[in-house]
């Protein structure tokens, strides 16, 4: 089954990934929905199909080389090509003082956020080249790229800085293949990821700062939504952003400039 445009979205079962998948499907893409929780992915697929779109469920751990290779090949076999990759899957992990952060906790965050992003790009690029070009969007964060004030978030911030470095390095390497690579850097966004954050010893690492009332200026303190980020991803996936590459785009309502 051949399709005009095909996108892969990792972490597509919830939050920013889900919103991005729905936006890309609405924009006419057939979408590969990759994640670890099949029931969530099936729900997103059903929503896309009910709107007359096309989607493929791909159950895989982004840090597993064999699983990622198989998932991307399955997507290309199903839809005939690959044009856009949204490397969104990630975790906040454990936030703790550096002398209390366990090596295994450090490794878990690095494995999912950095190795996972690497494997997503590594397994996808041959197919983007075969399609004659495309767009890679890496979902980073204001943490590690614009702000460094989340207490104990060293491992997380390092991975987010690394994702931006990856985007900027690869935009030069892949430019000759007409593949653009950009980084989306959200601030506070209403998603479930914060519920899965393990914060220890906050009082040992936090540097108190008195903010103005409402620390997201453009919304008076109200967090952004996954749809806000999805709209930006949709733009970066489209030909409207054809001359944008190697660029971090902070989508934080001005939050990062206060911190």
C-alpha positions in Angstrom: 0.0 0.0 0.0 1.7 3.2 -1.1 1.0 6.6 0.5 2.0 10.1 -0.5 3.5 11.0 2.9 4.4 8.8 5.9 5.4 9.8 9.4 6.9 7.9 12.4 6.1 9.2 15.8 7.7 7.7 18.9 6.0 7.8 22.3 2.8 8.2 20.3 0.4 6.7 22.9 0.0 9.9 25.0 0.9 13.5 25.6 2.9 15.3 22.9 3.4 12.2 20.8 -0.3 11.5 20.7 -1.1 15.1 19.8 1.6 15.1 17.1 0.3 11.9 15.6 -3.2 13.2 15.4 -2.0 16.5 13.9 0.1 14.7 11.2 -2.8 12.4 10.4 -5.1 15.4 10.0 -2.5 16.9 7.7 -2.7 13.9 5.4 0.2 11.7 6.7 -0.1 8.0 7.3 1.4 7.6 10.7 3.4 4.9 12.4 2.5 5.0 16.1 5.4 3.7 18.1 5.5 3.0 21.8 5.6 0.4 24.6 1.9 0.4 25.6 -0.1 -1.3 22.9 -3.5 -0.3 24.3 -2.6 3.4 24.2 -1.4 3.1 20.6 -4.5 1.2 19.5 -6.7 3.9 21.0 -4.8 6.6 18.9 -4.9 4.4 15.8 -8.7 4.0 16.2 -9.1 7.8 16.6 -7.1 8.4 13.4 -9.0 5.7 11.4 -12.4 7.0 12.6 -11.4 10.3 11.0 -10.6 8.4 7.7 -6.8 8.5 8.3 -4.3 5.7 8.2 -2.1 4.5 11.0 0.0 1.5 12.0 0.6 0.4 15.6 4.3 -0.4 16.3 5.1 -1.8 19.7 8.8 -1.3 20.5 11.2 0.1 23.1 13.1 2.9 21.5 16.3 1.8 23.2 16.1 -1.7 21.8 18.1 -1.8 18.5 16.5 -5.0 17.1 12.9 -3.8 18.0 13.4 -0.4 16.4 14.9 -1.8 13.2 12.0 -4.2 12.9 9.4 -1.5 13.7 10.7 1.0 11.1 10.9 -1.7 8.4 7.4 -2.8 9.3 6.1 0.7 8.8 7.9 1.2 5.5 6.5 -2.2 4.3 3.0 -1.1 5.3 3.0 2.3 3.7 5.8 2.2 1.1 8.1 5.0 2.3 9.1 7.3 5.2 9.1 11.1 5.0 9.0 12.4 8.6 10.3 11.2 11.9 9.2 12.7 15.2 11.6 11.5 18.0 9.5 12.2 20.9 9.7 9.2 23.3 11.4 10.1 26.6 11.3 10.1 30.4 12.0 12.6 33.1 13.6 9.9 35.1 14.9 10.5 38.6 15.8 14.0 39.8 18.1 13.9 42.7 21.3 15.5 44.1 24.3 14.3 42.0 25.9 12.4 44.9 22.6 10.6 45.6 21.7 9.9 42.0 22.4 6.2 41.4 24.4 5.1 38.4 21.5 2.8 37.4 19.1 5.8 37.5 21.5 7.9 35.4 21.8 5.0 32.9 18.0 4.6 32.6 17.5 8.2 31.6 20.4 8.2 29.2 19.3 4.9 27.6 15.7 6.0 26.8 16.3 9.7 26.0 19.6 9.6 24.2 20.1 6.1 23.0 16.4 6.0 22.1 16.7 9.2 20.0 19.9 7.9 18.3 18.2 4.6 17.4 15.1 6.3 16.1 17.2 8.4 13.8 19.7 5.6 13.0 17.0 3.2 11.8 15.0 5.8 10.0 17.6 7.7 8.0 18.1 5.1 5.3 14.4 5.2 4.5 14.4 9.0 4.4 17.3 9.0 2.0 15.5 6.5 -0.2 12.5 8.8 -0.2 14.7 11.7 -1.5 14.7 13.7 1.7 12.4 14.5 4.7 12.2 16.0 8.1 13.3 14.8 11.5 11.9 16.6 14.6 13.5 15.8 17.9 11.5 16.7 21.0 14.0 18.2 23.5 13.1 20.6 26.3 13.9 24.1 27.7 15.7 22.1 30.4 19.4 21.8 29.3 19.0 24.1 26.4 17.6 27.3 27.9 17.1 26.7 31.6 19.0 24.8 34.3 16.8 25.4 37.3 14.9 22.1 37.7 16.3 20.8 40.9 18.3 17.6 40.6 17.4 17.2 36.9 21.1 16.6 35.8 20.6 13.4 33.8 17.4 14.7 32.2 19.0 18.1 31.3 22.1 16.3 29.8 19.9 14.2 27.6 18.0 17.2 26.4 21.2 19.2 25.6 22.5 16.1 23.8 19.4 15.9 21.7 19.8 19.5 20.5 23.5 18.8 19.8 22.4 15.8 17.8 20.0 17.9 15.8 22.6 20.5 15.0 25.3 18.0 14.1 23.0 15.9 11.9 21.5 18.9 10.1 24.9 19.4 8.4 25.6 15.7 7.8 22.1 15.0 6.3 21.6 18.3 4.5 23.1 16.9 1.2 20.3 14.3 1.3 17.6 17.0 1.7 16.9 15.8 5.2 16.2 18.6 7.7 16.7 18.1 11.4 15.2 20.4 14.0 14.7 20.4 17.8 11.4 21.4 19.5 12.0 22.5 23.1 8.8 22.7 25.1 8.5 24.4 28.5 5.8 23.4 30.9 3.2 21.3 29.0 0.3 19.5 30.5 1.2 15.8 30.0 1.4 12.7 32.1 5.2 12.7 32.1 5.4 14.8 35.3 3.4 12.1 37.1 6.2 9.7 36.4 9.0 11.9 37.7 10.9 10.7 40.8 12.2 13.8 42.7 14.4 13.2 45.7 16.2 15.7 47.9 14.7 18.7 46.2 15.6 21.0 49.1 19.3 20.1 48.6 19.5 21.3 45.0 16.8 23.9 44.5 17.9 27.5 44.3 14.8 29.6 45.4 13.8 32.3 43.0 10.9 34.7 43.4 9.0 34.8 40.1 6.5 37.4 38.9 2.9 36.3 39.3 2.5 33.7 36.6 5.8 32.4 35.4 4.6 31.7 31.8 4.1 35.3 30.6 2.0 34.8 27.5 -0.6 32.7 29.4 -0.5 34.2 32.9 1.1 31.0 34.3 -1.1 28.5 32.5 0.9 25.5 31.0 0.8 24.9 27.3 -0.8 21.8 25.8 0.3 18.9 23.7 -1.7 20.4 20.8 0.5 23.6 21.0 3.6 21.5 20.4 1.8 19.4 17.8 1.0 22.4 15.7 4.7 23.3 15.7 5.7 19.7 14.8 3.2 19.8 12.0 4.8 22.9 10.6 8.3 21.5 10.8 7.1 18.3 9.1 5.7 20.4 6.2 7.2 22.0 3.2 6.4 25.4 4.7 9.5 24.9 6.9 11.7 23.8 3.9 14.5 26.2 4.7 14.6 25.6 8.5 17.2 23.1 9.8 19.5 22.7 12.8 17.3 25.0 14.7 16.0 24.8 18.3 12.5 26.2 18.7 11.5 27.0 22.3 7.8 26.7 22.8 7.4 27.8 26.4 5.3 31.0 26.3 8.4 33.0 27.4 8.9 30.8 30.5 12.5 30.1 29.8 13.5 33.8 29.7 12.3 34.3 33.3 14.4 31.4 34.6 
